[in-house]
Amino acid sequence: MEGVQVAGIYVRDQDEALDFYVGELGFRVHSDVRNGNFRWLTVQYPGQDGFQLGLFKPGAPMVDDATAQMLDAAVAKGAMPPLVLSVKDCRTAYAEMRARGVEFTQEPVERYGAVDASFRDPSGNGWKLVER
């Protein structure tokens, strides 16, 4: 094995998610491929060329309609596990991201020997911004 190449999250609207991850968080598009109603959409964080974050809409062919509705509801409630974005300086990254339109649910706080802040993407996925 060589390692994890793609990890995915569920989003309610792929275009909205793309605008957020590229326009507000600074990711870049890696893949955007359609096959009928299915869209394989992945983004990469600058400097992490070996890893892609998949922005996937729940639905066929991966899950049935009932499961897709359940997943949409869980994501919207923030029930999915949080993701972590590592930064050199949490307070600086927080200020830069707020200036680009990211809405935070928690301002930077010092705890456990680090500084962290929290935000959610437009679909409801929770993120922790953690100072290395």
DRENMIZA-615763 format. One record per residue (C-alpha): residue number from 1; residue in three letters; x, y, z. Coordinates in nm, 4 decimals. Example, Ala and Ser with C-alpha at 12.3 -4.5 7.8 and 13.67 -1.06 7.14 Angstrom:
// residues 2
+-----+------+----------+----------+----------+
:  nr : rest :        u :        v :        w :
+-----+------+----------+----------+----------+
:   1 :  Ala :   1.2300 :  -0.4500 :   0.7800 :
:   2 :  Ser :   1.3670 :  -0.1060 :   0.7140 :
+-----+------+----------+----------+----------+
// end
This chain:
// residues 132
+-----+------+----------+----------+----------+
:  nr : rest :        u :        v :        w :
+-----+------+----------+----------+----------+
:   1 :  Met :   0.0000 :   0.0000 :   0.0000 :
:   2 :  Glu :   0.1110 :   0.3551 :  -0.0671 :
:   3 :  Gly :  -0.1334 :   0.5505 :   0.1509 :
:   4 :  Val :  -0.4681 :   0.7268 :   0.1457 :
:   5 :  Gln :  -0.5212 :   0.9282 :  -0.1719 :
:   6 :  Val :  -0.8846 :   1.0406 :  -0.1404 :
:   7 :  Ala :  -1.1129 :   1.0865 :   0.1596 :
:   8 :  Gly :  -1.4633 :   1.2097 :   0.0979 :
:   9 :  Ile :  -1.7280 :   1.4094 :   0.2752 :
:  10 :  Tyr :  -2.0940 :   1.4456 :   0.1892 :
:  11 :  Val :  -2.2190 :   1.7829 :   0.0725 :
:  12 :  Arg :  -2.5734 :   1.8930 :  -0.0068 :
:  13 :  Asp :  -2.4787 :   2.0978 :  -0.3142 :
:  14 :  Gln :  -2.1540 :   2.0300 :  -0.4991 :
:  15 :  Asp :  -2.1404 :   2.3697 :  -0.6721 :
:  16 :  Glu :  -2.1904 :   2.5512 :  -0.3410 :
:  17 :  Ala :  -1.9265 :   2.3300 :  -0.1783 :
:  18 :  Leu :  -1.6851 :   2.3952 :  -0.4643 :
:  19 :  Asp :  -1.7293 :   2.7710 :  -0.4278 :
:  20 :  Phe :  -1.6630 :   2.7446 :  -0.0537 :
:  21 :  Tyr :  -1.3630 :   2.5123 :  -0.0625 :
:  22 :  Val :  -1.1931 :   2.6901 :  -0.3525 :
:  23 :  Gly :  -1.3093 :   3.0497 :  -0.3023 :
:  24 :  Glu :  -1.3072 :   3.0742 :   0.0763 :
:  25 :  Leu :  -1.0663 :   2.8053 :   0.1997 :
:  26 :  Gly :  -0.8126 :   2.8256 :  -0.0812 :
:  27 :  Phe :  -0.8269 :   2.4657 :  -0.2058 :
:  28 :  Arg :  -0.7839 :   2.3963 :  -0.5776 :
:  29 :  Val :  -0.9896 :   2.1662 :  -0.8014 :
:  30 :  His :  -0.8218 :   1.8326 :  -0.8698 :
:  31 :  Ser :  -1.0994 :   1.6362 :  -1.0466 :
:  32 :  Asp :  -1.4447 :   1.7320 :  -1.1690 :
:  33 :  Val :  -1.5891 :   1.4494 :  -1.3779 :
:  34 :  Arg :  -1.9518 :   1.3647 :  -1.4524 :
:  35 :  Asn :  -2.1119 :   1.0361 :  -1.5487 :
:  36 :  Gly :  -2.4845 :   1.0904 :  -1.5874 :
:  37 :  Asn :  -2.6128 :   1.2289 :  -1.2567 :
:  38 :  Phe :  -2.2980 :   1.1202 :  -1.0707 :
:  39 :  Arg :  -2.0203 :   1.3759 :  -1.0224 :
:  40 :  Trp :  -1.6701 :   1.2899 :  -0.8971 :
:  41 :  Leu :  -1.5482 :   1.6173 :  -0.7484 :
:  42 :  Thr :  -1.2230 :   1.6397 :  -0.5535 :
:  43 :  Val :  -1.0169 :   1.9322 :  -0.4269 :
:  44 :  Gln :  -0.6652 :   1.9632 :  -0.2866 :
:  45 :  Tyr :  -0.5171 :   2.1881 :  -0.0240 :
:  46 :  Pro :  -0.2085 :   2.3812 :  -0.1422 :
:  47 :  Gly :   0.1082 :   2.1833 :  -0.0763 :
:  48 :  Gln :  -0.0748 :   1.8514 :  -0.0252 :
:  49 :  Asp :  -0.0505 :   1.7141 :  -0.3774 :
:  50 :  Gly :  -0.0793 :   1.3497 :  -0.2677 :
:  51 :  Phe :  -0.4193 :   1.3902 :  -0.0994 :
:  52 :  Gln :  -0.7636 :   1.4804 :  -0.2335 :
:  53 :  Leu :  -1.0792 :   1.5723 :  -0.0431 :
:  54 :  Gly :  -1.3872 :   1.4401 :  -0.2218 :
:  55 :  Leu :  -1.6995 :   1.6571 :  -0.2182 :
:  56 :  Phe :  -1.9715 :   1.4008 :  -0.2839 :
:  57 :  Lys :  -2.3491 :   1.4359 :  -0.2980 :
:  58 :  Pro :  -2.5216 :   1.1336 :  -0.1446 :
:  59 :  Gly :  -2.7119 :   0.9406 :  -0.4077 :
:  60 :  Ala :  -2.6979 :   0.6734 :  -0.6739 :
:  61 :  Pro :  -2.4919 :   0.4740 :  -0.7513 :
:  62 :  Met :  -2.3390 :   0.4820 :  -0.4013 :
:  63 :  Val :  -2.6588 :   0.4851 :  -0.1897 :
:  64 :  Asp :  -3.0335 :   0.4607 :  -0.2441 :
:  65 :  Asp :  -3.2695 :   0.7606 :  -0.2207 :
:  66 :  Ala :  -3.3770 :   0.6941 :   0.1405 :
:  67 :  Thr :  -3.0160 :   0.6680 :   0.2576 :
:  68 :  Ala :  -2.9240 :   0.9819 :   0.0604 :
:  69 :  Gln :  -3.1992 :   1.1782 :   0.2407 :
:  70 :  Met :  -3.0807 :   1.0470 :   0.5784 :
:  71 :  Leu :  -2.7201 :   1.1433 :   0.5009 :
:  72 :  Asp :  -2.8251 :   1.4914 :   0.3835 :
:  73 :  Ala :  -3.0101 :   1.5449 :   0.7117 :
:  74 :  Ala :  -2.7170 :   1.4191 :   0.9215 :
:  75 :  Val :  -2.4703 :   1.6467 :   0.7428 :
:  76 :  Ala :  -2.7011 :   1.9494 :   0.7783 :
:  77 :  Lys :  -2.7191 :   1.8901 :   1.1556 :
:  78 :  Gly :  -2.3401 :   1.8766 :   1.1852 :
:  79 :  Ala :  -2.3584 :   1.5108 :   1.2900 :
:  80 :  Met :  -2.0641 :   1.3930 :   1.0808 :
:  81 :  Pro :  -1.7168 :   1.3664 :   1.2407 :
:  82 :  Pro :  -1.5197 :   1.6922 :   1.2341 :
:  83 :  Leu :  -1.2349 :   1.7493 :   0.9936 :
:  84 :  Val :  -0.9077 :   1.9151 :   1.0941 :
:  85 :  Leu :  -0.7183 :   2.1791 :   0.8977 :
:  86 :  Ser :  -0.3666 :   2.2305 :   1.0308 :
:  87 :  Val :  -0.2206 :   2.5830 :   1.0183 :
:  88 :  Lys :   0.0996 :   2.7507 :   1.1370 :
:  89 :  Asp :  -0.0825 :   3.0335 :   1.3188 :
:  90 :  Cys :  -0.4484 :   2.9844 :   1.4089 :
:  91 :  Arg :  -0.5264 :   3.3493 :   1.4826 :
:  92 :  Thr :  -0.3761 :   3.4689 :   1.1520 :
:  93 :  Ala :  -0.5515 :   3.1949 :   0.9524 :
:  94 :  Tyr :  -0.8778 :   3.2754 :   1.1341 :
:  95 :  Ala :  -0.8520 :   3.6440 :   1.0374 :
:  96 :  Glu :  -0.7648 :   3.5634 :   0.6751 :
:  97 :  Met :  -1.0454 :   3.3098 :   0.6407 :
:  98 :  Arg :  -1.3033 :   3.5431 :   0.8014 :
:  99 :  Ala :  -1.1993 :   3.8127 :   0.5527 :
: 100 :  Arg :  -1.2768 :   3.5640 :   0.2703 :
: 101 :  Gly :  -1.6233 :   3.4953 :   0.4149 :
: 102 :  Val :  -1.5801 :   3.1865 :   0.6326 :
: 103 :  Glu :  -1.8272 :   3.1964 :   0.9225 :
: 104 :  Phe :  -1.6757 :   3.0575 :   1.2413 :
: 105 :  Thr :  -1.8687 :   2.8872 :   1.5203 :
: 106 :  Gln :  -1.5788 :   2.9331 :   1.7652 :
: 107 :  Glu :  -1.3083 :   3.1973 :   1.7738 :
: 108 :  Pro :  -0.9466 :   3.0901 :   1.8390 :
: 109 :  Val :  -0.9053 :   2.9456 :   2.1883 :
: 110 :  Glu :  -0.5914 :   2.8261 :   2.3669 :
: 111 :  Arg :  -0.6318 :   2.4799 :   2.5166 :
: 112 :  Tyr :  -0.4517 :   2.1478 :   2.5420 :
: 113 :  Gly :  -0.1251 :   2.3194 :   2.4489 :
: 114 :  Ala :  -0.2522 :   2.4480 :   2.1132 :
: 115 :  Val :  -0.4837 :   2.7091 :   1.9620 :
: 116 :  Asp :  -0.7942 :   2.6063 :   1.7694 :
: 117 :  Ala :  -1.1071 :   2.7544 :   1.6125 :
: 118 :  Ser :  -1.4171 :   2.5969 :   1.4559 :
: 119 :  Phe :  -1.6249 :   2.6569 :   1.1441 :
: 120 :  Arg :  -1.8759 :   2.4707 :   0.9292 :
: 121 :  Asp :  -1.8986 :   2.4413 :   0.5526 :
: 122 :  Pro :  -2.2259 :   2.5375 :   0.3767 :
: 123 :  Ser :  -2.3497 :   2.1760 :   0.4027 :
: 124 :  Gly :  -2.2934 :   2.1601 :   0.7797 :
: 125 :  Asn :  -1.9646 :   1.9663 :   0.7961 :
: 126 :  Gly :  -1.7680 :   2.0743 :   1.1024 :
: 127 :  Trp :  -1.4032 :   2.1775 :   1.0796 :
: 128 :  Lys :  -1.1387 :   2.2467 :   1.3434 :
: 129 :  Leu :  -0.8655 :   2.4927 :   1.2529 :
: 130 :  Val :  -0.5696 :   2.3777 :   1.4644 :
: 131 :  Glu :  -0.2348 :   2.5467 :   1.5115 :
: 132 :  Arg :   0.0546 :   2.3043 :   1.4642 :
+-----+------+----------+----------+----------+
// end
